[in-house]
């Protein structure tokens, strides 16, 4: 184990709101699972914002969507700094998927702050360009207008998403 990292470098945290998980998220998680011994998909949420799915529902949808990846687990976390999430699960790496330059510009200062505050290293993984336009909020929006999003979300997500948006 690397003594320079505060946690296990074989374990990474992939943080996000995952409301809901998309095929873009699943692409990054699947590739992370081929690199790390353990991938923790950390469901972070803002209790002040009404989400489409509860944190527990998000964890269940992620777990169903990643069931074929034995070294991936999803877990919801109370509102806290992502470095505290890394500490709580003894992860040395924070893995962030990037859809494009705008994501990098947003994530870069946070990566520097996380390294300064807690020694947590952030690795950036470029997303599949074919899915660079996928975001949970955009998928929810177009699905709410009846558009077919079946190629944009994992199959376990489609029916619950459409059912939720109808109500």
FIFI-788597 format. One record per atom (N, C-alpha, C): residue number from 0; atom name; x, y, z. Coordinates in pm, 1 decimal. Example, Ala and Ser with C-alpha at 12.3 -4.5 7.8 and 13.67 -1.06 7.14 Angstrom:
<sebas>
    nr   atom         xx         yy         zz
     0      N     1319.0     -569.0      780.0
     0     CA     1230.0     -450.0      780.0
     0      C     1320.0     -330.0      780.0
     1      N     1285.0     -225.0      708.0
     1     CA     1367.0     -106.0      714.0
     1      C     1290.0        3.0      787.0
</sebas>
This chain:
<sebas>
    nr   atom         xx         yy         zz
     0      N       84.4     -118.1        0.0
     0     CA        0.0        0.0        0.0
     0      C       88.3      123.5        0.0
     1      N       44.4      225.3      -69.6
     1     CA      117.4      350.7      -80.5
     1      C       97.4      432.4       47.2
     2      N      207.0      462.1      116.4
     2     CA      197.9      537.4      241.5
     2      C      164.7      684.8      219.1
     3      N      172.7      731.8       95.3
     3     CA      144.6      872.2       68.8
     3      C       -5.3      901.3       63.0
     4      N      -85.1      800.5       29.4
     4     CA     -229.4      819.5       21.6
     4      C     -293.4      789.9      156.9
     5      N     -397.8      863.0      192.7
     5     CA     -461.6      841.8      322.5
     5      C     -546.9      715.3      328.6
     6      N     -578.3      657.0      215.9
     6     CA     -662.6      537.3      212.6
     6      C     -603.9      433.8      119.1
     7      N     -675.6      326.4      102.1
     7     CA     -632.3      215.4       18.7
     7      C     -640.1      256.0     -129.1
     8      N     -526.8      252.8     -201.8
     8     CA     -527.8      293.3     -342.3
     8      C     -595.7      190.2     -433.6
     9      N     -629.5       75.6     -379.3
     9     CA     -700.2      -26.0     -458.8
     9      C     -851.0       -5.2     -454.0
    10      N     -893.3       91.2     -373.0
    10     CA    -1036.7      120.6     -355.7
    10      C    -1061.4      264.7     -400.6
    11      N    -1164.4      283.2     -483.3
    11     CA    -1197.6      418.6     -526.4
    11      C    -1343.2      449.8     -494.9
    12      N    -1368.3      577.5     -485.2
    12     CA    -1503.7      628.7     -464.7
    12      C    -1543.7      704.2     -591.0
    13      N    -1661.2      669.7     -643.3
    13     CA    -1720.5      741.0     -757.6
    13      C    -1841.9      815.6     -704.1
    14      N    -1825.8      942.9     -668.4
    14     CA    -1936.3     1016.6     -607.9
    14      C    -2030.1     1078.7     -711.4
    15      N    -2154.1     1096.0     -672.7
    15     CA    -2249.3     1163.7     -759.1
    15      C    -2387.9     1159.2     -698.7
    16      N    -2480.1     1228.3     -762.7
    16     CA    -2618.6     1223.9     -715.5
    16      C    -2692.0     1104.4     -774.9
    17      N    -2656.9     1065.7     -896.1
    17     CA    -2715.5      946.9     -960.9
    17      C    -2868.4      946.9     -954.0
    18      N    -2926.8     1057.0     -997.2
    18     CA    -3073.7     1071.2     -988.7
    18      C    -3135.7     1085.8    -1126.6
    19      N    -3136.3      979.9    -1207.0
    19     CA    -3091.7      842.1    -1184.7
    19      C    -2954.3      816.2    -1247.1
    20      N    -2903.6      695.1    -1224.7
    20     CA    -2782.6      650.3    -1291.8
    20      C    -2810.3      644.2    -1442.1
    21      N    -2712.4      685.7    -1521.8
    21     CA    -2725.4      685.2    -1667.4
    21      C    -2626.9      584.2    -1727.0
    22      N    -2638.3      563.0    -1856.8
    22     CA    -2542.1      474.9    -1924.2
    22      C    -2402.3      536.8    -1922.0
    23      N    -2394.1      668.9    -1919.9
    23     CA    -2264.0      734.6    -1906.6
    23      C    -2199.9      702.8    -1772.2
    24      N    -2279.6      710.1    -1665.4
    24     CA    -2228.5      671.2    -1532.6
    24      C    -2183.4      525.1    -1535.2
    25      N    -2268.5      439.4    -1590.4
    25     CA    -2239.3      295.7    -1591.5
    25      C    -2111.4      265.9    -1669.3
    26      N    -2087.8      339.0    -1777.6
    26     CA    -1964.0      323.0    -1855.0
    26      C    -1842.1      350.2    -1767.0
    27      N    -1842.8      460.8    -1694.7
    27     CA    -1729.2      496.3    -1609.2
    27      C    -1714.3      395.7    -1495.1
    28      N    -1824.1      357.2    -1432.5
    28     CA    -1819.3      260.2    -1321.4
    28      C    -1765.2      126.4    -1369.0
    29      N    -1809.0       81.5    -1485.3
    29     CA    -1762.8      -46.8    -1540.1
    29      C    -1613.3      -42.9    -1568.1
    30      N    -1565.6       65.1    -1626.4
    30     CA    -1422.1       76.0    -1653.0
    30      C    -1342.9       86.8    -1522.7
    31      N    -1397.4      157.5    -1424.0
    31     CA    -1330.0      166.3    -1293.6
    31      C    -1319.7       28.5    -1229.7
    32      N    -1425.3      -52.2    -1245.9
    32     CA    -1426.3     -187.0    -1187.1
    32      C    -1319.0     -276.8    -1247.8
    33      N    -1274.6     -245.0    -1369.3
    33     CA    -1168.4     -324.9    -1431.7
    33      C    -1029.3     -280.0    -1385.7
    34      N    -1022.3     -166.4    -1317.1
    34     CA     -894.2     -112.2    -1272.4
    34      C     -873.7     -131.0    -1122.3
    35      N     -979.7     -106.8    -1043.6
    35     CA     -969.1     -109.1     -897.9
    35      C    -1025.1     -238.4     -841.1
    36      N     -972.9     -276.9     -725.7
    36     CA    -1025.0     -395.5     -658.6
    36      C    -1166.1     -373.2     -605.8
    37      N    -1193.2     -249.6     -563.5
    37     CA    -1326.8     -217.9     -513.7
    37      C    -1365.5      -77.5     -558.4
    38      N    -1489.4      -65.9     -603.6
    38     CA    -1545.1       62.2     -646.2
    38      C    -1667.6       89.2     -559.7
    39      N    -1664.1      200.4     -487.8
    39     CA    -1779.0      241.2     -407.4
    39      C    -1848.4      354.5     -482.1
    40      N    -1971.1      329.3     -524.3
    40     CA    -2051.5      431.2     -590.2
    40      C    -2122.9      505.9     -478.0
    41      N    -2073.4      625.2     -449.5
    41     CA    -2121.6      703.5     -336.3
    41      C    -2235.4      793.7     -380.6
    42      N    -2354.3      764.2     -330.8
    42     CA    -2471.5      845.3     -361.4
    42      C    -2474.4      961.9     -263.3
    43      N    -2451.6     1079.4     -318.5
    43     CA    -2452.9     1201.4     -238.8
    43      C    -2577.8     1279.8     -276.6
    44      N    -2635.3     1345.0     -181.5
    44     CA    -2760.8     1414.4     -209.7
    44      C    -2771.8     1538.2     -123.2
    45      N    -2850.7     1630.3     -171.8
    45     CA    -2877.4     1753.4      -99.9
    45      C    -3019.0     1743.1      -43.6
    46      N    -3034.0     1733.8       88.0
    46     CA    -3167.8     1717.6      144.8
    46      C    -3259.7     1837.4      119.7
    47      N    -3201.3     1950.7       81.4
    47     CA    -3282.3     2069.0       52.6
    47      C    -3345.8     2061.5      -86.4
    48      N    -3297.5     1969.6     -169.3
    48     CA    -3351.5     1956.0     -304.6
    48      C    -3437.2     1830.0     -313.1
    49      N    -3552.1     1843.8     -373.2
    49     CA    -3638.6     1727.4     -393.8
    49      C    -3586.0     1650.2     -513.7
    50      N    -3545.2     1528.5     -491.4
    50     CA    -3496.8     1445.6     -600.5
    50      C    -3608.8     1363.4     -660.9
    51      N    -3580.4     1304.7     -774.8
    51     CA    -3676.0     1214.7     -837.7
    51      C    -3685.1     1085.9     -757.9
    52      N    -3570.9     1036.5     -713.4
    52     CA    -3563.9      913.7     -634.0
    52      C    -3500.6      944.4     -498.6
    53      N    -3540.9      871.1     -396.6
    53     CA    -3478.8      884.1     -265.2
    53      C    -3337.2      826.6     -273.1
    54      N    -3252.0      860.7     -179.3
    54     CA    -3118.0      801.4     -179.2
    54      C    -3121.4      647.6     -176.2
    55      N    -3211.4      589.3      -98.0
    55     CA    -3219.7      442.9      -93.6
    55      C    -3263.9      385.1     -227.3
    56      N    -3356.5      453.6     -295.0
    56     CA    -3399.1      407.4     -428.2
    56      C    -3284.0      417.7     -528.0
    57      N    -3205.6      522.4     -519.1
    57     CA    -3090.7      538.3     -608.4
    57      C    -2989.7      425.6     -586.6
    58      N    -2964.0      394.7     -459.7
    58     CA    -2872.6      284.6     -428.4
    58      C    -2925.1      154.3     -487.5
    59      N    -3053.6      127.5     -473.2
    59     CA    -3112.4        4.5     -527.0
    59      C    -3100.2        0.2     -679.4
    60      N    -3127.4      112.2     -746.3
    60     CA    -3117.3      115.4     -892.7
    60      C    -2972.8       96.8     -939.4
    61      N    -2879.9      155.7     -868.3
    61     CA    -2737.9      138.4     -901.5
    61      C    -2696.7       -6.7     -878.1
    62      N    -2739.0      -62.8     -766.2
    62     CA    -2704.3     -201.9     -734.1
    62      C    -2757.2     -297.6     -840.0
    63      N    -2880.3     -276.0     -884.6
    63     CA    -2936.0     -359.7     -992.1
    63      C    -2858.6     -340.6    -1122.1
    64      N    -2822.4     -217.9    -1151.0
    64     CA    -2754.1     -186.0    -1276.6
    64      C    -2609.9     -235.0    -1278.9
    65      N    -2550.1     -253.2    -1162.5
    65     CA    -2410.2     -297.2    -1154.5
    65      C    -2398.2     -438.8    -1097.3
    66      N    -2507.8     -509.8    -1091.7
    66     CA    -2507.2     -644.5    -1033.5
    66      C    -2409.1     -739.7    -1099.1
    67      N    -2374.8     -715.5    -1223.8
    67     CA    -2279.4     -800.8    -1295.6
    67      C    -2134.2     -767.7    -1260.4
    68      N    -2113.2     -666.6    -1177.6
    68     CA    -1978.3     -624.4    -1137.6
    68      C    -1959.9     -655.5     -989.3
    69      N    -1898.7     -768.7     -956.0
    69     CA    -1892.2     -810.8     -815.7
    69      C    -1811.5     -720.1     -723.8
    70      N    -1724.7     -636.5     -780.4
    70     CA    -1641.3     -549.9     -697.1
    70      C    -1695.3     -407.4     -686.9
    71      N    -1823.5     -389.5     -720.5
    71     CA    -1888.0     -258.2     -712.0
    71      C    -1997.9     -264.0     -607.4
    72      N    -2000.6     -162.1     -522.3
    72     CA    -2112.2     -150.2     -429.2
    72      C    -2157.0       -5.4     -423.4
    73      N    -2287.0       12.4     -409.3
    73     CA    -2344.7      145.9     -397.8
    73      C    -2382.2      170.6     -252.9
    74      N    -2363.3      293.6     -210.9
    74     CA    -2394.1      329.9      -73.0
    74      C    -2432.1      477.5      -67.7
    75      N    -2538.1      507.8        6.3
    75     CA    -2578.0      647.7       26.8
    75      C    -2502.9      703.6      146.4
    76      N    -2470.2      831.0      138.4
    76     CA    -2398.8      898.9      246.4
    76      C    -2474.0     1023.9      286.2
    77      N    -2474.3     1050.6      414.8
    77     CA    -2532.0     1175.0      464.6
    77      C    -2455.0     1291.5      403.6
    78      N    -2516.6     1407.5      395.4
    78     CA    -2444.5     1523.0      340.4
    78      C    -2313.3     1546.5      415.6
    79      N    -2204.5     1542.1      340.9
    79     CA    -2071.1     1562.4      396.5
    79      C    -1974.3     1586.6      282.5
    80      N    -1854.0     1626.3      315.8
    80     CA    -1751.4     1645.5      214.7
    80      C    -1713.4     1510.5      155.3
    81      N    -1683.6     1509.0       27.0
    81     CA    -1649.5     1382.7      -39.2
    81      C    -1519.9     1323.8       18.6
    82      N    -1428.4     1408.3       66.7
    82     CA    -1307.1     1354.4      129.9
    82      C    -1341.7     1279.0      257.7
    83      N    -1447.5     1321.3      327.1
    83     CA    -1491.0     1248.2      446.3
    83      C    -1552.9     1113.7      408.5
    84      N    -1619.5     1109.7      293.1
    84     CA    -1670.3      982.0      241.5
    84      C    -1552.2      889.6      214.8
    85      N    -1448.5      941.1      148.1
    85     CA    -1329.4      860.0      119.6
    85      C    -1266.8      807.0      247.2
    86      N    -1255.9      892.9      347.5
    86     CA    -1199.8      849.0      476.1
    86      C    -1285.5      739.8      539.2
    87      N    -1418.6      756.5      533.3
    87     CA    -1507.1      661.7      601.1
    87      C    -1503.5      522.2      539.4
    88      N    -1466.7      512.1      411.1
    88     CA    -1459.2      380.7      346.2
    88      C    -1314.9      340.5      317.2
    89      N    -1219.2      417.5      369.4
    89     CA    -1076.0      391.9      351.9
    89      C    -1036.9      383.2      204.9
    90      N    -1084.9      478.9      125.1
    90     CA    -1050.4      482.7      -17.3
    90      C     -942.3      587.1      -40.7
    91      N     -842.3      551.4     -117.5
    91     CA     -734.4      644.5     -147.4
    91      C     -757.4      725.9     -273.6
    92      N     -855.7      685.4     -353.6
    92     CA     -876.4      749.6     -483.1
    92      C    -1020.7      795.1     -498.0
    93      N    -1035.2      913.7     -549.6
    93     CA    -1164.8      968.7     -587.4
    93      C    -1165.7      967.2     -740.0
    94      N    -1261.0      897.9     -799.1
    94     CA    -1267.1      885.5     -944.2
    94      C    -1384.5      965.2     -997.0
    95      N    -1356.0     1053.1    -1091.7
    95     CA    -1459.5     1137.4    -1151.1
    95      C    -1462.1     1115.7    -1302.0
    96      N    -1580.1     1087.5    -1354.4
    96     CA    -1597.1     1078.5    -1497.8
    96      C    -1617.8     1218.1    -1553.8
    97      N    -1558.4     1243.1    -1668.1
    97     CA    -1569.3     1374.1    -1731.9
    97      C    -1636.5     1360.0    -1867.8
    98      N    -1738.8     1440.8    -1889.2
    98     CA    -1806.0     1441.3    -2019.7
    98      C    -1738.1     1535.3    -2116.6
    99      N    -1669.9     1635.1    -2066.0
    99     CA    -1604.8     1732.2    -2153.8
    99      C    -1525.8     1834.4    -2074.6
   100      N    -1481.8     1936.9    -2144.4
   100     CA    -1396.9     2041.0    -2086.5
   100      C    -1467.7     2114.5    -1972.9
   101      N    -1596.8     2137.4    -1986.6
   101     CA    -1671.0     2208.7    -1883.0
   101      C    -1667.9     2131.1    -1751.4
   102      N    -1684.4     1999.0    -1759.2
   102     CA    -1675.0     1916.3    -1638.2
   102      C    -1536.2     1928.9    -1576.0
   103      N    -1431.5     1925.8    -1659.2
   103     CA    -1295.1     1937.1    -1608.1
   103      C    -1274.0     2069.9    -1536.7
   104      N    -1321.0     2178.1    -1597.7
   104     CA    -1304.2     2309.5    -1536.7
   104      C    -1375.0     2318.7    -1402.2
   105      N    -1487.8     2251.2    -1389.8
   105     CA    -1562.9     2249.6    -1264.5
   105      C    -1492.9     2160.9    -1160.4
   106      N    -1442.7     2046.6    -1203.4
   106     CA    -1385.1     1947.8    -1111.2
   106      C    -1241.9     1978.2    -1068.6
   107      N    -1165.6     2044.1    -1152.8
   107     CA    -1023.5     2068.9    -1125.8
   107      C     -998.8     2139.1     -991.9
   108      N    -1064.4     2253.3     -962.1
   108     CA    -1038.2     2318.0     -832.6
   108      C    -1077.0     2228.9     -714.5
   109      N    -1183.7     2152.2     -729.9
   109     CA    -1223.0     2062.2     -620.2
   109      C    -1117.9     1954.3     -599.0
   110      N    -1061.8     1903.0     -707.0
   110     CA     -956.5     1801.2     -695.2
   110      C     -835.8     1857.1     -620.6
   111      N     -798.8     1979.8     -653.5
   111     CA     -685.7     2042.5     -584.8
   111      C     -715.9     2063.5     -436.4
   112      N     -838.5     2106.4     -406.2
   112     CA     -877.4     2128.4     -267.5
   112      C     -880.9     1996.3     -190.2
   113      N     -932.9     1890.5     -251.3
   113     CA     -939.3     1760.5     -184.8
   113      C     -799.2     1708.0     -154.7
   114      N     -706.4     1729.4     -246.5
   114     CA     -568.2     1686.2     -223.5
   114      C     -504.6     1767.3     -111.0
   115      N     -529.3     1896.9     -111.7
   115     CA     -472.2     1982.8       -7.2
   115      C     -531.7     1952.5      129.7
   116      N     -663.7     1936.0      134.3
   116     CA     -732.7     1915.0      262.4
   116      C     -706.9     1777.9      323.6
   117      N     -705.2     1674.9      238.5
   117     CA     -706.1     1539.3      293.6
   117      C     -608.9     1444.0      226.1
   118      N     -534.5     1491.3      128.0
   118     CA     -441.3     1402.8       59.2
   118      C     -509.7     1303.4      -33.6
   119      N     -637.8     1323.5      -59.1
   119     CA     -711.9     1233.9     -147.2
   119      C     -681.8     1272.4     -291.4
   120      N     -638.2     1176.2     -368.9
   120     CA     -607.7     1200.5     -509.8
   120      C     -731.9     1179.3     -594.5
   121      N     -751.5     1265.9     -690.8
   121     CA     -862.8     1254.3     -784.1
   121      C     -809.2     1209.0     -918.3
   122      N     -869.3     1104.2     -970.8
   122     CA     -838.7     1059.4    -1106.0
   122      C     -957.7     1094.4    -1194.3
   123      N     -928.4     1147.8    -1310.6
   123     CA    -1032.7     1182.4    -1406.0
   123      C    -1035.9     1077.1    -1516.1
   124      N    -1155.0     1029.0    -1546.1
   124     CA    -1172.2      932.4    -1652.7
   124      C    -1263.7      994.0    -1758.2
   125      N    -1215.2     1005.8    -1881.8
   125     CA    -1303.2     1061.0    -1983.9
   125      C    -1417.3      965.0    -2013.3
   126      N    -1535.6     1021.8    -2025.5
   126     CA    -1650.9      940.7    -2060.1
   126      C    -1650.7      907.0    -2207.7
   127      N    -1731.3      811.9    -2244.2
   127     CA    -1748.8      774.4    -2383.7
   127      C    -1808.2      894.3    -2458.3
   128      N    -1742.4      942.5    -2563.4
   128     CA    -1794.1     1059.8    -2635.6
   128      C    -1936.6     1040.9    -2687.9
   129      N    -1975.6      918.3    -2714.7
   129     CA    -2111.8      892.9    -2764.0
   129      C    -2216.7      925.3    -2658.3
   130      N    -2173.3      936.1    -2531.6
   130     CA    -2266.3      964.7    -2422.9
   130      C    -2234.9     1096.6    -2353.4
   131      N    -2153.3     1180.1    -2415.1
   131     CA    -2108.8     1304.3    -2351.9
   131      C    -2223.7     1399.3    -2321.7
   132      N    -2332.6     1383.6    -2389.2
   132     CA    -2446.8     1473.2    -2367.3
   132      C    -2546.0     1417.5    -2265.1
   133      N    -2519.8     1301.8    -2209.7
   133     CA    -2609.9     1242.4    -2110.6
   133      C    -2588.7     1308.6    -1974.5
   134      N    -2694.8     1353.0    -1915.8
   134     CA    -2693.1     1396.7    -1776.4
   134      C    -2825.5     1352.4    -1716.9
   135      N    -2824.3     1323.6    -1588.7
   135     CA    -2947.3     1279.0    -1522.6
   135      C    -3058.2     1381.2    -1539.1
   136      N    -3025.0     1508.2    -1521.6
   136     CA    -3129.2     1612.1    -1528.9
   136      C    -3186.7     1623.7    -1669.7
   137      N    -3102.9     1616.4    -1771.0
   137     CA    -3152.5     1625.3    -1907.9
   137      C    -3235.7     1502.1    -1944.1
   138      N    -3191.8     1386.0    -1900.1
   138     CA    -3267.6     1262.9    -1926.2
   138      C    -3403.5     1269.5    -1856.9
   139      N    -3406.7     1318.0    -1733.0
   139     CA    -3535.7     1332.8    -1663.5
   139      C    -3626.9     1428.0    -1739.4
   140      N    -3570.4     1538.5    -1787.3
   140     CA    -3649.6     1637.8    -1858.7
   140      C    -3711.4     1579.4    -1985.5
   141      N    -3631.2     1516.4    -2067.6
   141     CA    -3686.5     1466.3    -2193.2
   141      C    -3778.8     1347.7    -2170.9
   142      N    -3748.8     1266.4    -2070.4
   142     CA    -3837.9     1153.9    -2039.0
   142      C    -3972.9     1204.1    -1989.5
   143      N    -3972.7     1315.3    -1917.1
   143     CA    -4098.9     1370.3    -1866.0
   143      C    -4189.9     1418.7    -1978.6
   144      N    -4132.3     1440.1    -2097.2
   144     CA    -4210.0     1480.5    -2214.0
   144      C    -4238.7     1362.6    -2306.9
   145      N    -4212.6     1241.6    -2257.8
   145     CA    -4247.5     1122.0    -2333.2
   145      C    -4142.6     1072.2    -2429.8
   146      N    -4023.5     1132.0    -2430.5
   146     CA    -3918.0     1086.2    -2521.0
   146      C    -3865.6      949.7    -2476.7
   147      N    -3818.0      873.4    -2571.9
   147     CA    -3762.3      740.6    -2544.4
   147      C    -3619.6      756.8    -2490.7
   148      N    -3597.9      719.8    -2365.9
   148     CA    -3465.3      729.3    -2304.9
   148      C    -3407.2      590.7    -2276.8
   149      N    -3462.9      488.9    -2338.6
   149     CA    -3422.3      350.6    -2308.6
   149      C    -3274.5      323.8    -2338.1
   150      N    -3215.1      395.1    -2432.2
   150     CA    -3073.3      376.0    -2461.8
   150      C    -2984.3      458.6    -2369.3
   151      N    -3044.2      545.8    -2289.0
   151     CA    -2967.1      638.4    -2207.0
   151      C    -2955.1      597.4    -2060.8
   152      N    -3040.2      503.5    -2018.5
   152     CA    -3037.3      457.1    -1879.8
   152      C    -3028.2      304.8    -1878.7
   153      N    -2966.5      246.9    -1775.4
   153     CA    -2963.6      101.1    -1765.0
   153      C    -3106.4       45.6    -1757.4
   154      N    -3125.5      -74.0    -1807.4
   154     CA    -3260.9     -130.2    -1814.2
   154      C    -3333.6     -133.4    -1679.8
   155      N    -3266.6     -160.0    -1566.0
   155     CA    -3341.0     -158.6    -1439.4
   155      C    -3396.5      -21.3    -1401.3
   156      N    -3348.9       83.6    -1464.8
   156     CA    -3388.5      220.5    -1430.9
   156      C    -3510.2      267.1    -1511.3
   157      N    -3526.2      216.0    -1631.8
   157     CA    -3625.0      270.8    -1724.5
   157      C    -3766.9      272.0    -1668.5
   158      N    -3817.7      159.1    -1625.7
   158     CA    -3956.2      153.5    -1577.8
   158      C    -3976.7      238.7    -1452.3
   159      N    -3889.8      226.8    -1350.4
   159     CA    -3909.6      313.7    -1232.8
   159      C    -3904.0      463.0    -1267.8
   160      N    -3817.0      499.9    -1361.0
   160     CA    -3806.6      640.4    -1400.5
   160      C    -3935.9      686.2    -1467.3
   161      N    -3984.2      609.0    -1561.9
   161     CA    -4105.9      648.4    -1632.8
   161      C    -4226.0      649.8    -1538.1
   162      N    -4233.9      551.1    -1448.9
   162     CA    -4342.8      548.6    -1350.8
   162      C    -4338.7      671.5    -1260.3
   163      N    -4220.6      706.6    -1214.8
   163     CA    -4205.4      821.5    -1124.7
   163      C    -4242.3      951.5    -1194.7
   164      N    -4201.1      965.1    -1318.6
   164     CA    -4226.7     1089.4    -1391.9
   164      C    -4373.5     1104.6    -1429.5
   165      N    -4447.4      994.3    -1438.0
   165     CA    -4590.8     1001.4    -1467.9
   165      C    -4667.8     1055.9    -1349.3
   166      N    -4614.1     1040.6    -1230.6
   166     CA    -4683.2     1084.3    -1108.5
   166      C    -4624.7     1214.2    -1069.2
</sebas>
